[in-house]
Amino acid sequence: MNLSILALGLAVMGVSIGEGLLVSSFLRSAARQPELYNKLQTSMLMGIAFIEGTFFVLLAMAFIL
Protein backbone atom coordinates (compact mmCIF):
# COMPACT_ATOMS: atom_id res chain seq x y z
CA MET A 1 0.00 0.00 0.00
CA ASN A 2 1.31 3.40 -0.93
CA LEU A 3 1.72 5.49 2.21
CA SER A 4 1.40 8.81 0.39
CA ILE A 5 -2.22 7.96 -0.43
CA LEU A 6 -2.89 7.24 3.23
CA ALA A 7 -1.17 10.47 4.25
CA LEU A 8 -3.24 12.42 1.73
CA GLY A 9 -6.43 10.86 3.08
CA LEU A 10 -5.48 11.85 6.63
CA ALA A 11 -4.67 15.37 5.46
CA VAL A 12 -8.08 15.68 3.78
CA MET A 13 -9.76 14.44 6.94
CA GLY A 14 -7.85 16.98 9.04
CA VAL A 15 -8.73 19.82 6.69
CA SER A 16 -12.40 18.87 6.74
CA ILE A 17 -12.50 18.70 10.54
CA GLY A 18 -10.64 22.01 10.87
CA GLU A 19 -12.93 23.82 8.47
CA GLY A 20 -16.00 22.37 10.15
CA LEU A 21 -14.86 23.58 13.55
CA LEU A 22 -14.03 27.01 12.15
CA VAL A 23 -17.42 27.48 10.47
CA SER A 24 -19.20 26.15 13.55
CA SER A 25 -17.44 28.70 15.75
CA PHE A 26 -18.23 31.46 13.25
CA LEU A 27 -21.93 30.64 13.25
CA ARG A 28 -22.03 30.53 17.05
CA SER A 29 -20.27 33.87 17.30
CA ALA A 30 -22.48 35.47 14.66
CA ALA A 31 -25.59 34.25 16.46
CA ARG A 32 -24.41 35.82 19.72
CA GLN A 33 -23.31 39.15 18.24
CA PRO A 34 -24.91 39.78 14.84
CA GLU A 35 -23.40 43.26 14.60
CA LEU A 36 -19.92 41.72 14.19
CA TYR A 37 -20.99 39.49 11.29
CA ASN A 38 -18.87 41.20 8.60
CA LYS A 39 -15.73 41.29 10.75
CA LEU A 40 -16.18 37.67 11.77
CA GLN A 41 -16.83 36.60 8.19
CA THR A 42 -13.56 38.16 7.04
CA SER A 43 -11.65 36.35 9.77
CA MET A 44 -13.38 33.08 8.93
CA LEU A 45 -12.50 33.35 5.24
CA MET A 46 -8.87 34.10 6.10
CA GLY A 47 -8.80 31.05 8.36
CA ILE A 48 -10.25 28.83 5.64
CA ALA A 49 -7.68 30.16 3.18
CA PHE A 50 -4.82 29.27 5.52
CA ILE A 51 -6.26 25.81 6.21
CA GLU A 52 -6.64 25.16 2.47
CA GLY A 53 -3.11 26.47 1.85
CA THR A 54 -1.76 23.97 4.35
CA PHE A 55 -3.66 21.20 2.58
CA PHE A 56 -2.22 22.14 -0.81
CA VAL A 57 1.30 22.07 0.63
CA LEU A 58 0.58 18.58 1.98
CA LEU A 59 -0.82 17.57 -1.39
CA ALA A 60 2.34 18.72 -3.15
CA MET A 61 4.50 16.88 -0.63
CA ALA A 62 2.47 13.68 -1.16
CA PHE A 63 3.09 13.85 -4.91
CA ILE A 64 6.79 14.63 -4.45
CA LEU A 65 7.30 11.72 -2.08
N, CA, C and O atoms as a printed pandas DataFrame, in Angstrom:
     atom_number atom_name residue_name chain_id  residue_number  x_coord  y_coord  z_coord
0              1         N          MET        A               1    0.847   -1.183    0.000
1              2        CA          MET        A               1    0.000    0.000    0.000
2              3         C          MET        A               1    0.893    1.246    0.000
3              4         O          MET        A               1    1.876    1.327    0.736
4              5         N          ASN        A               2    0.537    2.179   -0.815
5              6        CA          ASN        A               2    1.307    3.405   -0.933
6              7         C          ASN        A               2    0.959    4.334    0.233
7              8         O          ASN        A               2   -0.196    4.723    0.405
8              9         N          LEU        A               3    1.966    4.682    1.024
9             10        CA          LEU        A               3    1.715    5.490    2.213
10            11         C          LEU        A               3    1.366    6.932    1.892
11            12         O          LEU        A               3    0.743    7.607    2.712
12            13         N          SER        A               4    1.753    7.423    0.720
13            14        CA          SER        A               4    1.396    8.806    0.388
14            15         C          SER        A               4   -0.110    8.955    0.197
15            16         O          SER        A               4   -0.672   10.014    0.479
16            17         N          ILE        A               5   -0.758    7.909   -0.276
17            18        CA          ILE        A               5   -2.219    7.957   -0.428
18            19         C          ILE        A               5   -2.882    8.006    0.947
19            20         O          ILE        A               5   -3.846    8.742    1.157
20            21         N          LEU        A               6   -2.357    7.220    1.872
21            22        CA          LEU        A               6   -2.887    7.241    3.233
22            23         C          LEU        A               6   -2.657    8.605    3.882
23            24         O          LEU        A               6   -3.546    9.142    4.542
24            25         N          ALA        A               7   -1.474    9.154    3.692
25            26        CA          ALA        A               7   -1.168   10.474    4.252
26            27         C          ALA        A               7   -2.085   11.535    3.659
27            28         O          ALA        A               7   -2.552   12.421    4.375
28            29         N          LEU        A               8   -2.343   11.455    2.372
29            30        CA          LEU        A               8   -3.241   12.419    1.730
30            31         C          LEU        A               8   -4.663   12.289    2.274
31            32         O          LEU        A               8   -5.343   13.294    2.484
32            33         N          GLY        A               9   -5.103   11.077    2.497
33            34        CA          GLY        A               9   -6.428   10.856    3.084
34            35         C          GLY        A               9   -6.537   11.446    4.483
35            36         O          GLY        A               9   -7.550   12.052    4.833
36            37         N          LEU        A              10   -5.485   11.264    5.283
37            38        CA          LEU        A              10   -5.484   11.845    6.627
38            39         C          LEU        A              10   -5.457   13.367    6.568
39            40         O          LEU        A              10   -6.095   14.034    7.383
40            41         N          ALA        A              11   -4.723   13.913    5.611
41            42        CA          ALA        A              11   -4.672   15.367    5.459
42            43         C          ALA        A              11   -6.042   15.915    5.081
43            44         O          ALA        A              11   -6.464   16.945    5.609
44            45         N          VAL        A              12   -6.734   15.244    4.183
45            46        CA          VAL        A              12   -8.079   15.680    3.776
46            47         C          VAL        A              12   -9.031   15.622    4.964
47            48         O          VAL        A              12   -9.859   16.514    5.151
48            49         N          MET        A              13   -8.907   14.565    5.763
49            50        CA          MET        A              13   -9.765   14.444    6.938
50            51         C          MET        A              13   -9.481   15.581    7.926
51            52         O          MET        A              13  -10.409   16.163    8.488
52            53         N          GLY        A              14   -8.210   15.892    8.132
53            54        CA          GLY        A              14   -7.851   16.976    9.037
54            55         C          GLY        A              14   -8.347   18.324    8.561
55            56         O          GLY        A              14   -8.818   19.136    9.357
56            57         N          VAL        A              15   -8.243   18.563    7.263
57            58        CA          VAL        A              15   -8.728   19.825    6.687
58            59         C          VAL        A              15  -10.243   19.933    6.857
59            60         O          VAL        A              15  -10.758   20.996    7.202
60            61         N          SER        A              16  -10.940   18.850    6.617
61            62        CA          SER        A              16  -12.401   18.871    6.743
62            63         C          SER        A              16  -12.831   19.135    8.179
63            64         O          SER        A              16  -13.749   19.918    8.421
64            65         N          ILE        A              17  -12.173   18.487    9.129
65            66        CA          ILE        A              17  -12.505   18.701   10.539
66            67         C          ILE        A              17  -12.184   20.136   10.948
67            68         O          ILE        A              17  -12.977   20.779   11.635
68            69         N          GLY        A              18  -11.028   20.638   10.530
69            70        CA          GLY        A              18  -10.636   22.007   10.868
70            71         C          GLY        A              18  -11.593   23.043   10.312
71            72         O          GLY        A              18  -11.969   23.987   11.008
72            73         N          GLU        A              19  -11.985   22.870    9.068
73            74        CA          GLU        A              19  -12.927   23.824    8.470
74            75         C          GLU        A              19  -14.299   23.727    9.124
75            76         O          GLU        A              19  -14.967   24.744    9.312
76            77         N          GLY        A              20  -14.722   22.532    9.468
77            78        CA          GLY        A              20  -16.002   22.366   10.148
78            79         C          GLY        A              20  -16.024   23.063   11.498
79            80         O          GLY        A              20  -16.999   23.729   11.846
80            81         N          LEU        A              21  -14.945   22.906   12.254
81            82        CA          LEU        A              21  -14.859   23.580   13.551
82            83         C          LEU        A              21  -14.828   25.094   13.394
83            84         O          LEU        A              21  -15.439   25.815   14.182
84            85         N          LEU        A              22  -14.120   25.574   12.380
85            86        CA          LEU        A              22  -14.029   27.014   12.146
86            87         C          LEU        A              22  -15.387   27.610   11.784
87            88         O          LEU        A              22  -15.773   28.646   12.324
88            89         N          VAL        A              23  -16.102   26.968   10.886
89            90        CA          VAL        A              23  -17.417   27.481   10.468
90            91         C          VAL        A              23  -18.414   27.379   11.623
91            92         O          VAL        A              23  -19.251   28.263   11.804
92            93         N          SER        A              24  -18.324   26.307   12.395
93            94        CA          SER        A              24  -19.201   26.154   13.546
94            95         C          SER        A              24  -18.988   27.286   14.550
95            96         O          SER        A              24  -19.953   27.853   15.064
96            97         N          SER        A              25  -17.741   27.611   14.825
97            98        CA          SER        A              25  -17.440   28.701   15.749
98            99         C          SER        A              25  -17.907   30.039   15.193
99           100         O          SER        A              25  -18.396   30.891   15.935
100          101         N          PHE        A              26  -17.755   30.222   13.881
101          102        CA          PHE        A              26  -18.227   31.461   13.245
102          103         C          PHE        A              26  -19.735   31.613   13.410
103          104         O          PHE        A              26  -20.217   32.690   13.761
104          105         N          LEU        A              27  -20.470   30.553   13.159
105          106        CA          LEU        A              27  -21.929   30.638   13.253
106          107         C          LEU        A              27  -22.374   30.897   14.687
107          108         O          LEU        A              27  -23.316   31.656   14.916
108          109         N          ARG        A              28  -21.703   30.270   15.653
109          110        CA          ARG        A              28  -22.032   30.528   17.054
110          111         C          ARG        A              28  -21.769   31.982   17.421
111          112         O          ARG        A              28  -22.582   32.625   18.085
112          113         N          SER        A              29  -20.629   32.486   16.983
113          114        CA          SER        A              29  -20.272   33.873   17.296
114          115         C          SER        A              29  -21.215   34.859   16.626
115          116         O          SER        A              29  -21.615   35.855   17.230
116          117         N          ALA        A              30  -21.568   34.582   15.387
117          118        CA          ALA        A              30  -22.476   35.474   14.659
118          119         C          ALA        A              30  -23.872   35.455   15.274
119          120         O          ALA        A              30  -24.574   36.467   15.251
120          121         N          ALA        A              31  -24.274   34.322   15.816
121          122        CA          ALA        A              31  -25.589   34.252   16.461
122          123         C          ALA        A              31  -25.602   35.054   17.758
123          124         O          ALA        A              31  -26.624   35.636   18.121
124          125         N          ARG        A              32  -24.469   35.085   18.455
125          126        CA          ARG        A              32  -24.413   35.818   19.716
126          127         C          ARG        A              32  -24.288   37.318   19.507
127          128         O          ARG        A              32  -24.881   38.103   20.246
128          129         N          GLN        A              33  -23.515   37.719   18.500
129          130        CA          GLN        A              33  -23.312   39.147   18.239
130          131         C          GLN        A              33  -23.450   39.420   16.745
131          132         O          GLN        A              33  -22.450   39.487   16.032
132          133         N          PRO        A              34  -24.674   39.577   16.272
133          134        CA          PRO        A              34  -24.910   39.775   14.838
134          135         C          PRO        A              34  -24.264   41.032   14.266
135          136         O          PRO        A              34  -24.013   41.105   13.063
136          137         N          GLU        A              35  -23.995   42.018   15.112
137          138        CA          GLU        A              35  -23.404   43.262   14.599
138          139         C          GLU        A              35  -21.953   43.065   14.166
139          140         O          GLU        A              35  -21.420   43.907   13.443
140          141         N          LEU        A              36  -21.308   42.000   14.579
141          142        CA          LEU        A              36  -19.921   41.719   14.192
142          143         C          LEU        A              36  -19.824   40.745   13.022
143          144         O          LEU        A              36  -18.746   40.224   12.736
144          145         N          TYR        A              37  -20.943   40.497   12.345
145          146        CA          TYR        A              37  -20.988   39.486   11.293
146          147         C          TYR        A              37  -19.922   39.709   10.211
147          148         O          TYR        A              37  -19.204   38.774    9.855
148          149         N          ASN        A              38  -19.814   40.930    9.689
149          150        CA          ASN        A              38  -18.865   41.197    8.598
150          151         C          ASN        A              38  -17.425   40.999    9.041
151          152         O          ASN        A              38  -16.621   40.436    8.298
152          153         N          LYS        A              39  -17.093   41.454   10.239
153          154        CA          LYS        A              39  -15.727   41.293   10.745
154          155         C          LYS        A              39  -15.414   39.818   10.985
155          156         O          LYS        A              39  -14.317   39.352   10.676
156          157         N          LEU        A              40  -16.372   39.092   11.533
157          158        CA          LEU        A              40  -16.178   37.667   11.774
158          159         C          LEU        A              40  -16.074   36.896   10.462
159          160         O          LEU        A              40  -15.284   35.959   10.351
160          161         N          GLN        A              41  -16.861   37.286    9.477
161          162        CA          GLN        A              41  -16.831   36.597    8.188
162          163         C          GLN        A              41  -15.467   36.758    7.523
163          164         O          GLN        A              41  -14.950   35.810    6.933
164          165         N          THR        A              42  -14.890   37.932    7.613
165          166        CA          THR        A              42  -13.561   38.162    7.040
166          167         C          THR        A              42  -12.526   37.278    7.720
167          168         O          THR        A              42  -11.687   36.672    7.054
168          169         N          SER        A              43  -12.583   37.205    9.034
169          170        CA          SER        A              43  -11.650   36.355    9.769
170          171         C          SER        A              43  -11.844   34.887    9.423
171          172         O          SER        A              43  -10.872   34.142    9.295
172          173         N          MET        A              44  -13.098   34.468    9.272
173          174        CA          MET        A              44  -13.376   33.078    8.929
174          175         C          MET        A              44  -12.811   32.733    7.553
175          176         O          MET        A              44  -12.210   31.674    7.373
176          177         N          LEU        A              45  -13.005   33.625    6.589
177          178        CA          LEU        A              45  -12.503   33.351    5.242
178          179         C          LEU        A              45  -10.978   33.304    5.215
179          180         O          LEU        A              45  -10.397   32.502    4.484
180          181         N          MET        A              46  -10.330   34.154    6.002
181          182        CA          MET        A              46   -8.871   34.096    6.098
182          183         C          MET        A              46   -8.425   32.772    6.712
183          184         O          MET        A              46   -7.454   32.169    6.255
184          185         N          GLY        A              47   -9.123   32.329    7.732
185          186        CA          GLY        A              47   -8.796   31.047    8.357
186          187         C          GLY        A              47   -8.959   29.888    7.401
187          188         O          GLY        A              47   -8.115   28.993    7.359
188          189         N          ILE        A              48  -10.034   29.893    6.634
189          190        CA          ILE        A              48  -10.247   28.833    5.642
190          191         C          ILE        A              48   -9.159   28.867    4.581
191          192         O          ILE        A              48   -8.699   27.819    4.128
192          193         N          ALA        A              49   -8.747   30.054    4.185
193          194        CA          ALA        A              49   -7.680   30.160    3.177
194          195         C          ALA        A              49   -6.376   29.562    3.700
195          196         O          ALA        A              49   -5.679   28.862    2.965
196          197         N          PHE        A              50   -6.043   29.830    4.960
197          198        CA          PHE        A              50   -4.821   29.268    5.524
198          199         C          PHE        A              50   -4.915   27.753    5.684
199          200         O          PHE        A              50   -3.935   27.045    5.454
200          201         N          ILE        A              51   -6.079   27.254    6.074
201          202        CA          ILE        A              51   -6.256   25.805    6.207
202          203         C          ILE        A              51   -6.114   25.146    4.844
203          204         O          ILE        A              51   -5.437   24.125    4.719
204          205         N          GLU        A              52   -6.744   25.716    3.820
205          206        CA          GLU        A              52   -6.642   25.162    2.469
206          207         C          GLU        A              52   -5.209   25.251    1.949
207          208         O          GLU        A              52   -4.742   24.340    1.265
208          209         N          GLY        A              53   -4.509   26.339    2.268
209          210        CA          GLY        A              53   -3.112   26.468    1.852
210          211         C          GLY        A              53   -2.255   25.364    2.442
211          212         O          GLY        A              53   -1.400   24.796    1.762
212          213         N          THR        A              54   -2.489   25.064    3.708
213          214        CA          THR        A              54   -1.756   23.967    4.349
214          215         C          THR        A              54   -2.052   22.651    3.643
215          216         O          THR        A              54   -1.150   21.839    3.436
216          217         N          PHE        A              55   -3.311   22.436    3.273
217          218        CA          PHE        A              55   -3.658   21.200    2.581
218          219         C          PHE        A              55   -2.946   21.106    1.235
219          220         O          PHE        A              55   -2.465   20.034    0.869
220          221         N          PHE        A              56   -2.871   22.203    0.500
221          222        CA          PHE        A              56   -2.221   22.139   -0.813
222          223         C          PHE        A              56   -0.718   21.892   -0.689
223          224         O          PHE        A              56   -0.121   21.259   -1.559
224          225         N          VAL        A              57   -0.108   22.385    0.381
225          226        CA          VAL        A              57    1.305   22.071    0.631
226          227         C          VAL        A              57    1.453   20.578    0.899
227          228         O          VAL        A              57    2.372   19.941    0.383
228          229         N          LEU        A              58    0.540   20.011    1.714
229          230        CA          LEU        A              58    0.580   18.585    1.982
230          231         C          LEU        A              58    0.338   17.769    0.717
231          232         O          LEU        A              58    0.950   16.719    0.519
232          233         N          LEU        A              59   -0.544   18.252   -0.125
233          234        CA          LEU        A              59   -0.820   17.570   -1.394
234          235         C          LEU        A              59    0.418   17.551   -2.276
235          236         O          LEU        A              59    0.735   16.523   -2.875
236          237         N          ALA        A              60    1.106   18.653   -2.361
237          238        CA          ALA        A              60    2.341   18.723   -3.154
238          239         C          ALA        A              60    3.400   17.792   -2.580
239          240         O          ALA        A              60    4.109   17.117   -3.326
240          241         N          MET        A              61    3.508   17.756   -1.254
241          242        CA          MET        A              61    4.495   16.881   -0.631
242          243         C          MET        A              61    4.167   15.412   -0.884
243          244         O          MET        A              61    5.071   14.595   -1.061
244          245         N          ALA        A              62    2.868   15.071   -0.903
245          246        CA          ALA        A              62    2.471   13.681   -1.159
246          247         C          ALA        A              62    2.864   13.270   -2.587
247          248         O          ALA        A              62    3.292   12.139   -2.817
248          249         N          PHE        A              63    2.716   14.194   -3.538
249          250        CA          PHE        A              63    3.087   13.849   -4.912
250          251         C          PHE        A              63    4.601   13.814   -5.103
251          252         O          PHE        A              63    5.105   13.048   -5.924
252          253         N          ILE        A              64    5.321   14.631   -4.357
253          254        CA          ILE        A              64    6.789   14.628   -4.454
254          255         C          ILE        A              64    7.352   13.346   -3.869
255          256         O          ILE        A              64    8.259   12.741   -4.440
256          257         N          LEU        A              65    6.818   12.933   -2.735
257          258        CA          LEU        A              65    7.303   11.723   -2.083
258          259         C          LEU        A              65    6.738   10.520   -2.789
259          260         O          LEU        A              65    7.021    9.387   -2.400
